[in-house]
Each structure stands twice: as structure tokens, then as C-alpha cells.
């Protein structure tokens, strides 16, 4: 599933995101399914591995920066942002309806991932421009920049999760049709 997520992350819709980020073909969904089916331990581990793979695929965007900025960007934009996808099964035992539980969990982790990128955009990247001071323009820019790809990702991935969960029983060991 991590390999499928990685391949899906390479199928990107064109956009203006020159500093990273993209709208993909449901690349987060396989990690969300792992989290839903196998719980947070396997979900978080899968998300971390996926984040490391994403880091290696996007490492060129981190050239020419200080070591501290590099470490902060790696932690927020890759390790933490993709690891949180492993919490997608959080509503599995709370919401009885599989479709609602998976859709709610998927939307929740997309928001968490957005928050990681938003924090990185305004704490790490904007600090390079604002010389360590709080820059409201940077906050608005990070919010709009990261929201411009994460909101469509949230909508697409959540819709796909809902559709898939209508077709397949994710609780079944051999994924029987619904």
C-alpha cells in the first residue's frame, strides 16, 4: 500500500506550486486504508515510511538552506505531515458506519497534514524572509499556498474514500464486496 501511495503521488495535476505541494490522484488514500484496517500503530508506521519516500522524491526543494531550516522542513513537511495520515482510522470504533468513519478519518488527517505544512510555511520558510519576526503576510501566504493544494486533496481523497468504502468491506480480511 505504501508503494501504491508513492506511485499515486507521482500522478499530479498541474498547478502553481513551485515551492512544493501538489494535487495528486488520491495518494494519501492507501495510507488511510492501512490506518483504518490495521489501527494507528501500523498506520503511523506506514505514514512515516511514506513520508521518508516523499522526502527522497522531493529533496531537491531543500537545497541551499541552513541545516536548522533543513531539519525543521524535513520534520514538518515530510516526517510529521505524512505520519499523521496513520491516524485515519481514529473514528473506526466511534462511528459505526464504515463510510462515515473512513471519510471522517480521512478528512481529519488531511486537515492535520495541512496544519503541518502551514506551520512549516510560516515558521520555517517565512522566517527566512521575515528575519525571525512574525510576518502576517507570511501567515496569510502559508495559509493560502498550502490550502490551495490541500483543500482539493482533502475533497478528492475523502470522496474517493467514501466511494471505495461503499464498494468494499474494509473490515474483511480479504476485502469482500459491500
C-alpha positions as a printed Julia matrix, in Angstrom:
178×3 Matrix{Float64}:
   0.0     0.0     0.0
   2.92    2.37    0.66
   4.23    1.59   -2.82
   0.79    2.28   -4.31
   0.62    5.58   -2.43
   4.06    6.52   -3.74
   3.12    5.73   -7.35
  -0.15    7.67   -6.97
   1.84   10.65   -5.61
   3.66   10.81   -8.94
   0.34   11.33  -10.78
  -0.07   15.05  -10.2
  -2.41   17.69  -11.53
  -0.51   20.74  -12.8
  -0.55   23.8   -10.61
   1.4    26.84   -9.46
   3.19   25.14   -6.54
   6.81   25.98   -7.27
   7.8    25.56   -3.6
   6.39   22.06   -3.16
   2.96   20.58   -2.74
   0.64   19.2    -5.38
  -2.77   17.74   -6.05
  -2.38   14.02   -6.64
  -4.55   11.09   -7.61
  -5.59   10.08   -4.08
  -2.03    9.36   -2.98
  -2.95    9.53    0.72
  -5.81    7.04    0.44
  -3.72    3.83    0.67
  -2.17    5.05    3.93
  -5.63    5.96    5.25
  -6.85    2.47    4.39
  -3.92    0.88    6.23
  -4.73    3.05    9.26
  -8.41    2.16    9.11
  -7.86   -1.58    8.68
  -4.87   -2.14   10.97
  -5.0     0.65   13.53
  -2.74    3.54   14.49
   0.45    1.55   15.08
   0.6     0.23   11.52
  -0.96    3.41   10.15
   1.61    5.7    11.74
   4.49    3.43   10.71
   3.19    3.31    7.13
   2.74    7.09    7.12
   6.31    7.56    8.37
   7.73    5.28    5.67
   5.62    7.09    3.07
   6.89   10.44    4.39
  10.5     9.28    4.08
   9.87    8.2     0.49
   8.2    11.56   -0.25
  11.21   13.32    1.26
  13.6    11.48   -1.04
  11.4    12.3    -4.03
  11.23   15.99   -3.06
  14.7    16.53   -1.61
  15.73   18.9    -4.44
  13.38   21.53   -3.0
  15.51   21.64    0.17
  18.82   22.69   -1.38
  20.65   25.85   -0.42
  19.2    26.27    3.07
  20.78   26.14    6.51
  20.99   22.88    8.43
  18.44   24.09   11.0
  15.96   25.06    8.3
  16.57   21.75    6.54
  15.86   19.75    9.71
  12.74   21.77   10.55
  11.42   21.41    6.99
  12.1    17.67    6.94
  10.33   17.16   10.27
   7.27   19.33    9.5
   6.88   18.9     5.72
   7.74   15.23    5.43
   8.04   13.19    8.6
   5.19   14.67   10.63
   2.94   15.7     7.73
   2.78   12.2     6.28
   2.98   10.25    9.55
  -0.27   11.83   10.77
  -2.05   10.05    7.9
  -1.71    6.96   10.08
  -4.44    8.32   12.35
  -7.12    7.95    9.65
  -8.73    5.04   11.48
  -9.38    7.16   14.56
 -13.17    7.08   14.07
 -13.42    3.37   13.24
 -14.66    2.37   16.7
 -16.53    5.64   17.33
 -18.65    5.82   14.16
 -20.35    2.52   13.29
 -20.89    3.31    9.61
 -17.74    2.34    7.66
 -18.2     5.05    5.03
 -18.71    7.81    7.57
 -15.84    6.58    9.78
 -13.33    6.36    6.92
 -14.45    9.66    5.37
 -14.25   11.46    8.72
 -10.83    9.96    9.47
  -9.53   10.82    6.02
 -10.76   14.42    6.25
  -9.3    14.71    9.76
  -5.81   13.58    8.72
  -5.88   15.83    5.65
  -6.51   18.76    7.98
  -3.65   17.6    10.22
  -1.34   17.32    7.22
  -2.38   20.82    6.07
  -1.61   22.16    9.56
   1.92   20.66    9.41
   2.58   22.29    6.03
   1.03   25.56    7.21
   3.28   25.62   10.29
   6.3    24.87    8.17
   5.37   27.59    5.69
   5.05   30.28    8.28
   7.56   29.14   10.95
  10.34   27.78    8.75
  10.09   29.23    5.27
   8.67   32.65    6.12
  11.27   33.09    8.86
  13.92   33.14    6.14
  12.23   36.2     4.63
  10.98   37.9     7.82
  14.29   37.56    9.72
  12.75   35.78   12.71
   9.82   38.15   13.32
   6.14   37.3    12.96
   5.08   38.3     9.49
   1.31   38.34    8.98
   1.83   38.36    5.24
   3.72   35.08    5.66
   0.9    33.59    7.7
  -1.67   34.51    5.06
   0.64   33.3     2.29
   1.24   29.95    4.01
  -2.48   29.54    4.63
  -3.4    30.29    1.01
  -0.46   28.47   -0.6
  -0.87   25.25    1.37
  -4.64   25.48    1.31
  -4.61   25.78   -2.49
  -3.46   22.18   -2.87
  -4.52   20.61    0.44
  -8.2    21.59    0.15
  -8.59   19.87   -3.24
  -6.57   16.91   -1.88
  -8.92   16.72    1.1
 -12.02   16.79   -1.12
 -10.71   14.3    -3.69
  -9.28   11.85   -1.15
 -12.3    11.99    1.18
 -14.7    11.46   -1.74
 -12.62    8.53   -3.01
 -12.51    7.02    0.5
 -16.31    7.26    0.75
 -16.81    5.7    -2.68
 -14.33    2.89   -2.02
 -15.86    2.11    1.37
 -19.27    1.73   -0.32
 -17.77   -0.86   -2.66
 -15.55   -2.87   -0.3
 -15.88   -4.06    3.31
 -12.6    -2.79    4.74
 -13.05   -4.86    7.91
 -12.97   -8.11    5.94
  -9.57   -9.83    5.76
  -9.97  -10.48    2.01
 -11.78   -7.2     1.14
 -15.14   -8.61    0.08
 -17.52   -6.51   -2.0
 -20.03   -4.47    0.0
